[in-house]
Every structure is written in C-alpha cells, then in structure tokens.
Amino acid sequence: MFDFLQGYDVLGAFWTTVKLTVFSAVGSLVWGTLLAAMRVSPVPLMRGFGTAYVNIVRNIPLTVIIIFTSLGLADIFGVTLGASDFKVQGFRLAILGLSAYTAAFVCEAIRSGINTVPVGQAEAARAIGLNFSQTLRLIVLPQAFRAVIGPLANVLIALTKNTTVAAAISVAEAAALMKTMIENEAQTLSIGAVFAFGFVVLTLPTGLFLGRLAKRLAVKR
C-alpha cells in the first residue's frame, strides 16, 4: 500500500522540518521579545523602529522574505552565515528568514501580554528604584509570558506550517520532498495524505501541550 514511499527519506525530510521549526522558534522568540521591549520603550527612536519593523515585515509575504535571504543576502551581499556547503547555507538562511518573519508575530503576542500586566506594578517597581529594563525583565515579562502561552502556541504551529516555504530555496524539508515525490510517482492523493498526516502529528501534540500549559500557568487576576 505504501510502496511509493520506498527510496524516499520521508522521516529525514520531516526531521529537517522539525529542526527548522525549533531553531526558527528560538530565534523568533529572542528577536520578538526584544522587539516587544522596543515597542513599549520610553525611547521614541526604539519605539519607532519596533513599530516600523512589525508593520512592514507582517505585510510582506513570507516567500518574498525567504527568497530575499537567498538571492539578496547570499548571492548579492555574500552572506553565507559561515556555511561553505550550499545545502547548509540554504538551511541557515531559511532559519534567518523564518525567524525574522515570525518575530513580528511573537512581538505582538508578547506586547499584548505586557498590556495585561497592571500599570500599578510597573509604577511600584519604579518607586523602589528599578529602571525600565529591570522592571521589564523582573516584573513585567515573566507575567506577560504566562499570559500569552496560548497565542505563542498558535504562532509556533503557524511557524511549523510556514517551514514549507523553505522549499523555495531548495531546503530539503517535507514540502520539497512531497513535490519531488508527486513529480515522480502516480500517487498524488496518497502522497498528500501521508504528508498531511505528518504535519498533523507535528502540530497537534504541540497545540494540546501548550494549551494545557497555558491553563496551568495562567495568571490569576
């Protein structure tokens, strides 16, 4: 029944998808948190940069960003991220593009969490001598993260599905292998079903786990 899978490294392709998701999630979480801090910063220049970045990047198609990281950064500016092998270079550039794009959505999720923290807590922190960065790091962000685990879970699930765009720059992840198999095999529906099931296996447990975690860690108001 599944003879059409012979000769193809389906598990390896999904493993590449998992690695793309994990590395991009870490990168987007770090950059998105910094952007959220900029957006609530008392410094107008930082607020302006954070606002402009989020509004611009969110309205650019992910495919355009991924192709720019390959054709723009690599081919024009020679940015290889320390990779000499073409496949490794494409993988790292895909992570860069996915992180840059997803960070805009992470930023907005975290900023919404920051807005749920009572203003009085920040005022109390300033009253005892904490500066903005200390207040954000010690008081506001811990509560904000607890409040937005659910929205961040949705961003992570969307990121997992968005990794399929990396096929545009020849990264050998699941979507790229599916395209190759459809071109070579006369089993379009079966191949599509296998890869659809694979993505469900990747995303459904993540959503269920983070959903329960969000309920467990929800801030009691």
N, C-alpha and C positions, 0 to 999 in steps of 0.2 A: 504493500500500500504506500509505503514511504520510500520506495526505491529511488525516486527522483532526488532524494537528499544525499545519496551516495556520491562521494567525490567532492562534496562541498563542506567547508568548515563552518557550519551554522553556529555551533557553540562559540567558536573563536570570534565570529562576527559580533555576536551578542556580548561577548566579553569586552570587545573593543567599545561597544556602546556603553557598557557599564563603566568602563574607565573614563570615557568621555564625560559621562554624567557626573561621576564622583569628582574628577579634577575641576570640571567647569563649575560644579556646585560650590566647591571650596573657594575658587577664585571669585565667583559672583557674590558669595556671601561676604567675603572680606571687602571687596570693592563696593558692594552695595551698602554695607554698613558705613563705610567712610563717606559715601555719597549722602546717606541719610543724615550723618553728623554735619555735613556741609549745609544741607538744606535747612537745618534748624540752628545753624551757627549765628552768633551775633555779628559776624563779619560779613558785610554786604557782598564783597567780592566772592567769598566762598559760597554764599547762598546763591548768587547769580550763576556761578559755574555749575553747581549741583542741579539747579533748576533747568539750565540750558541743556546739560548733558542728558538728563532724564527725558525731557520733552523731545529732543532731537533723536536720540537713539531709539526710543519707543516707537517712533513713527517711521523708522527705516526698516524695510523688510530684512529678516534675518539672512536670507540668501545673499542679499547685496553686501551685508557686513562680512559674511564668511568668504565670499569671493574677493572682497577688498583685502582681507587679511592675506589671501594667497597671491592674487595678481598685484595688489597695491604694495603691501608691506614686503613680501618676499621678492617678487620679480622686479619692482621698480626701486625700492629702497634697500633691498638686500637684507631684510630682517629674516633671519633663519632660526632665532631662538636657540642657538648653539647646536643645531642638528645638521649633520652632514648628509644623512640619508634622506631621500625625498619623502619616503613614507612617514618617517619620524617627524620631519619638518611639517608635513601636512597635518599630522595628528596634533602637534603642539599649536600650530596656527589655528586649527579648529577650536581648540580649548580656549585660546585667546579671544576668538570671535564670539564664541558662545558665552564666555564669562562677561565680556563687555556688554553684550546684549541683555543677558539675564540680570545683570547687576542693576539695571534701570528698574526692573520689576521688584527685585529684592529691596531696593531703596524705598520704593513707595510702600511696600508692605511694612517695613520697619518704621517708616515715618508715621504710618497710621497707628502703629503700636506705641510710638512715642507720644502721640496725641492723646492716648488713653490714660497716660500717667498724670495724676492730678498736679496742677501747677503748683500747689502748695508745697509739694515735696521738693521741687527744684528751688523754690524760694527759701525753704528751710535749710537746704544744703548750702545755698549761698550765704545764709545768715550765720552759719557756723564756720565760714571761711573757705569753702570749697570753690574752686574756679569752674569754668564751663566744662572743660574736658573731664575733670574729676567728677562733677555732677552727672555728666552724661555716662561716664564709664561705670561709676559705682552705684548710682541711684536709678537713672532713667532706663538705660539699655537693658539691664537684667529683667526689669518688669516688662519692657517693650517686647523682648524676645519671647517671653512666656505668653504674651497676648497674641502673638502673630504666628504661632507654630502652624496653625491651620492654613492661613494664607501662604506661608512659606512652603508648606507641603504641596499646595497647588502649583506653585512656581517650580518646584522640583519635578513634579510629574510632567509639567509642560516642557521643562528642560530635557527630560528623558526622550520625549517625542521629538523635540527640536533637533536632537543629535542626528536625525536622519538627513538634515540639510548638509551635514559634513560630507555626504557623498558627492556634493557638487565640486569638491576639491580633491576627489579621489581617495578619501579616507575609507579604509576597508571595514566599515561598520555594517550593521544589519541591513539597512536600506540599500547600500551599494551591492551587497551580495544578493539580495532579493531581485534587484534589477538584472544582475547577471544571470541568475537562475531563470527568470522569466524569459530572457532572450534566448537561452539555450534549451529550455525544457518546454514541453507542451502540457504543462500542468499549472496554468496561471492561477486558478481558483485554489488549488491545494497549496501552492507556494504562498499565496496571500494569506490563507488561513493559518499556516504554520507561523509566519512572521507576526501576524496579528496576535496570535496566542502568546508568542514570545514577549511582545510588548505588554500584554495584559499581565503576564507573570512578573514582569519587572515593575510595573507601576501600581498594581492593585495592592500588594502587601505593603508597599511604601505608604500609600494613602491611608490604609487601615491602621498601620502602626503609628504614624504621625497624628492621625485623628484621635486615637486613644491617648497619646501623649499630650496633645493639646488640652483634652478634657482633664487629664490628671494634674497638669501644671497650670491650669487656668488661674489667673489672679482673682481672688475673692474681693469684690468691692463692697 
